[in-house]
């Protein structure tokens, strides 16, 4: 995807009707980004890395607020009800804007009609990581262990219907496994439980998984990327082991429906500019997160494709929650 500069985005915005008044009034106060999960997860780390650069470009602080619950639905709903002036944004991902509408029949927000896409800013693969002392040194040994103990090997996720949950369900289906699901309220508590030996395995974002496995006790057995990743060059992909499971997520910013196009474009431009910072890029590299730059229009097309992809996955799993 081509790099989008702030100057380029502002040039597009300036050509739109009423662009100058809309931009002149924004931002008039600090910009809040709601992170609809607990602190310490990958989404939280990445947006906190970006926030200072965004704030400098906007001339107002960018304040991060964690509001967890219901697989991201609680914080996302709050932003849907906020004024459409650019001062309140949601950090969305596949769970909030593709998966939740498919598994929650009474979801209190509509991801299509109640939000304005602004920009995607990162994507990242998951790693299959096992607890200390599990005794399986390779992916093949792990799969054999699970098959010998149907229903007894447990896996953590950061919520029912989360990407970590669905990735493991996809692996279980491909490899013909029966496992016990233990959902948590976020990636950080799930990883803590794994490192503490309370659960046997999980799909965790590759950066935190790499950090957890450096002492040699938890083990990374595979990654869910299409190709091997630079930070874990010796770790095989699931695909190369004959398991075509896509285990990854994306992160982006959206505003309430009706957000003026020039305001959305300006925010996207500040994100693109922030991603050029050497400090931000180093944090992304350490977290095994790939920087993305998208215009609001590109993000809208990406979201439509993502909803179709997850719809196909969930039709096979038949997960529905009240």
C-alpha positions in Angstrom: 0.0 0.0 0.0 1.5 3.4 -0.9 2.7 5.8 1.8 0.3 8.6 2.3 1.7 11.9 3.5 -0.1 14.5 5.6 0.5 17.1 2.9 -1.1 14.8 0.3 -4.2 14.2 2.5 -4.6 17.8 3.4 -4.4 18.6 -0.3 -7.3 16.3 -1.0 -9.2 17.7 2.0 -8.7 21.3 0.7 -10.5 20.5 -2.5 -13.7 19.4 -0.7 -16.6 21.7 -0.2 -16.5 23.5 3.2 -13.1 22.0 3.8 -11.5 25.2 5.1 -14.1 26.0 7.8 -14.2 22.3 8.9 -10.4 22.2 9.3 -10.2 25.6 10.9 -12.5 24.4 13.7 -10.7 21.2 14.4 -9.3 20.4 16.8 -10.7 22.7 19.4 -9.9 20.5 22.4 -8.0 17.3 23.2 -8.8 14.3 20.9 -9.9 11.2 22.8 -9.1 7.7 21.3 -11.2 5.0 23.0 -9.3 1.7 23.2 -12.1 -0.8 23.8 -9.8 -3.3 25.6 -7.7 -3.4 28.8 -4.4 -1.6 29.0 -1.2 -3.5 28.0 -2.5 -5.3 24.8 -1.0 -4.7 21.4 -3.6 -2.1 20.3 -3.0 -0.1 23.5 0.8 -0.2 23.0 0.7 0.9 19.4 -1.8 3.8 19.8 0.1 5.1 22.8 3.3 5.1 20.6 1.5 7.1 18.0 -0.4 9.5 20.2 2.4 12.0 21.0 3.2 12.4 17.3 -0.4 12.8 16.4 -0.9 15.4 19.2 2.1 17.4 18.0 0.7 17.5 14.4 -2.8 18.4 15.5 -1.8 21.0 18.1 -3.9 19.3 20.8 -3.1 16.3 23.1 -4.3 12.9 22.0 -5.6 11.2 25.1 -6.0 7.4 25.3 -8.9 6.0 27.2 -9.4 2.2 27.9 -13.0 1.1 28.1 -13.1 -2.7 27.9 -16.0 -5.1 27.7 -18.0 -7.4 25.5 -15.1 -8.1 23.0 -14.7 -4.4 22.4 -18.4 -3.6 22.1 -18.7 -1.4 25.2 -16.1 1.2 24.1 -17.2 1.0 20.5 -20.8 1.8 21.3 -19.7 4.8 23.3 -18.0 6.3 20.3 -21.0 5.6 18.0 -23.0 8.0 20.3 -20.3 10.7 20.5 -20.5 14.0 18.5 -19.2 13.7 15.0 -16.6 16.4 15.3 -13.3 14.4 15.3 -12.7 14.8 19.1 -13.7 11.2 19.9 -12.4 8.3 17.9 -12.5 4.5 18.3 -9.5 2.2 17.9 -11.2 -0.5 15.9 -10.1 -3.9 14.6 -11.6 -7.0 13.1 -13.5 -7.8 16.3 -15.3 -4.5 16.7 -16.1 -3.9 13.1 -16.4 -7.3 11.4 -16.8 -10.1 14.0 -19.0 -8.6 16.7 -22.0 -7.9 14.4 -21.9 -11.6 13.3 -21.9 -13.1 16.8 -23.9 -10.6 18.9 -27.6 -10.6 17.6 -28.4 -7.7 20.0 -25.2 -5.6 19.3 -25.9 -2.0 20.3 -24.1 -0.4 17.4 -24.0 -0.8 13.6 -20.4 -0.9 12.4 -21.3 0.3 8.9 -23.9 3.0 9.4 -22.8 4.4 12.7 -19.1 5.0 12.0 -16.9 7.0 9.6 -13.7 5.2 8.6 -10.6 7.3 9.1 -7.4 5.1 8.6 -5.9 1.8 9.3 -2.5 2.1 11.0 -1.2 -1.4 11.8 -1.5 -5.1 11.2 0.2 -8.0 13.0 0.4 -11.8 12.9 -0.3 -14.1 15.8 2.1 -16.7 17.2 1.0 -20.0 18.7 2.7 -20.0 22.1 2.6 -22.7 24.8 3.0 -22.5 28.5 6.3 -23.3 30.4 6.7 -27.0 30.8 4.1 -28.2 28.4 6.6 -30.6 26.9 5.9 -30.1 23.2 8.9 -28.6 21.4 7.5 -28.5 17.9 4.2 -27.9 16.3 3.9 -31.5 15.3 4.5 -32.7 18.8 1.9 -30.2 20.1 -0.7 -31.5 17.7 0.0 -35.1 18.6 -0.3 -34.2 22.3 -3.7 -32.5 21.8 -5.0 -35.4 19.8 -4.0 -37.9 22.5 -5.9 -35.8 25.1 -9.1 -34.7 23.5 -10.7 -31.8 25.5 -8.0 -31.6 28.1 -5.5 -29.2 26.6 -6.7 -25.6 27.3 -6.2 -22.5 25.2 -6.6 -18.9 26.3 -8.1 -16.0 24.3 -8.9 -12.4 24.9 -12.6 -13.1 24.6 -15.3 -15.3 23.1 -15.4 -14.4 19.4 -12.1 -12.6 19.5 -9.6 -13.1 16.7 -7.4 -15.1 19.1 -10.4 -17.4 19.8 -11.4 -17.8 16.2 -7.8 -18.4 15.0 -7.6 -21.3 17.5 -11.0 -22.6 16.4 -9.7 -22.5 12.8 -6.6 -24.4 13.8 -8.7 -27.0 15.7 -10.9 -27.5 12.6 -8.0 -27.8 10.2 -6.0 -30.2 12.4 -9.0 -32.1 13.8 -8.4 -31.1 17.4 -10.6 -30.9 20.5 -9.5 -28.3 23.0 -10.9 -26.4 26.1 -11.4 -22.7 25.6 -10.6 -20.3 28.5 -11.6 -16.8 27.6 -10.2 -13.7 29.3 -11.0 -10.0 29.2 -7.9 -8.9 27.3 -4.7 -10.1 25.7 -2.5 -9.1 28.7 -4.4 -11.1 31.3 -4.6 -14.1 28.9 -0.8 -13.9 28.3 -0.2 -13.6 32.1 -2.3 -16.8 32.7 -0.3 -18.6 30.0 3.1 -17.6 31.4 1.9 -18.6 34.8 1.0 -22.0 33.6 -2.8 -21.7 34.2 -3.6 -22.4 30.5 -1.7 -24.5 28.0 -1.5 -22.4 24.9 -2.9 -19.5 22.9 -2.6 -17.4 19.8 -0.9 -14.2 21.0 0.3 -11.2 19.0 3.7 -12.1 17.7 5.6 -9.3 19.4 4.3 -10.0 23.0 4.7 -13.7 22.3 8.4 -13.2 21.3 9.0 -11.1 24.4 7.4 -13.8 26.6 9.4 -16.6 25.0 12.8 -15.1 25.3 13.6 -16.8 28.6 13.0 -20.2 26.9 10.1 -21.3 29.1 7.1 -20.5 27.0 7.6 -21.8 23.4 6.5 -20.3 20.1 5.6 -23.2 17.8 4.3 -21.4 14.7 3.1 -18.0 13.3 -0.1 -17.3 11.5 1.5 -15.0 8.9 1.5 -15.9 5.1 5.3 -16.0 5.3 8.0 -16.3 8.0 8.5 -13.0 9.9 11.9 -11.3 10.2 11.9 -11.2 14.0 11.2 -15.0 14.2 13.1 -16.4 11.2 13.4 -19.9 12.6 9.7 -20.2 13.4 7.6 -21.9 10.7 4.3 -20.6 9.5 1.1 -22.7 9.9 0.7 -22.6 6.2 4.0 -24.3 5.5 3.1 -27.1 7.9 -0.1 -27.7 5.9 -2.5 -25.7 8.0 -3.8 -22.8 6.0 -5.0 -20.8 9.1 -4.9 -17.0 8.9 -4.1 -15.8 12.4 -3.7 -12.0 12.5 -5.5 -8.8 13.2 -5.5 -5.1 12.1 -5.9 -1.8 13.9 -7.4 1.4 12.8 -9.2 4.6 13.8 -12.9 5.4 13.1 -15.1 8.3 14.1 -18.9 8.5 14.6 -21.1 8.6 11.5 -21.2 12.1 9.9 -17.5 13.0 10.6 -16.7 15.7 8.1 -14.5 14.3 5.3 -11.7 17.0 5.7 -11.5 16.2 9.4 -11.2 12.5 8.7 -8.5 13.2 6.1 -6.6 15.4 8.5 -6.5 12.8 11.2 -5.4 10.2 8.7 -2.7 12.5 7.6 -1.4 12.9 11.2 -1.3 9.2 11.6 0.6 8.7 8.4 3.1 11.4 9.5 3.4 9.8 12.9 4.3 6.5 11.3 7.4 8.1 9.8 8.9 8.7 13.2 11.9 6.5 13.9 10.8 6.0 17.5 7.3 4.9 16.5 8.7 2.6 13.9 11.0 1.0 16.4 8.1 0.3 18.8 6.1 -1.2 15.9 9.1 -3.3 14.9 9.6 -4.6 18.5 5.9 -5.5 18.6 6.0 -7.2 15.2 3.4 -4.8 13.9 3.4 -3.7 10.3 2.6 0.0 9.8 -0.2 0.8 7.4 -1.3 4.0 5.8 -4.9 4.3 4.4 -7.1 7.2 3.3 -10.6 7.1 4.7 -11.8 5.8 1.3 -9.2 3.0 1.3 -10.2 2.0 4.8 -13.9 1.8 3.9 -13.1 -0.6 1.1 -10.8 -2.6 3.4 -13.6 -2.9 6.1 -16.1 -4.2 3.5 -13.7 -6.9 2.5 -12.9 -7.8 6.1 -16.5 -8.3 6.9 -17.0 -10.7 4.0 -13.9 -12.7 5.1 -15.0 -13.1 8.7 -18.5 -13.9 7.7 -17.2 -16.9 5.8 -15.2 -18.0 8.8 -18.1 -17.7 11.2 -20.6 -19.5 9.1 -18.6 -22.6 9.7 -18.2 -22.1 13.5 -21.8 -21.1 14.3 -20.8 -18.9 17.3 -23.7 -16.7 18.6 -23.7 -14.7 21.9 -26.4 -12.9 23.8 
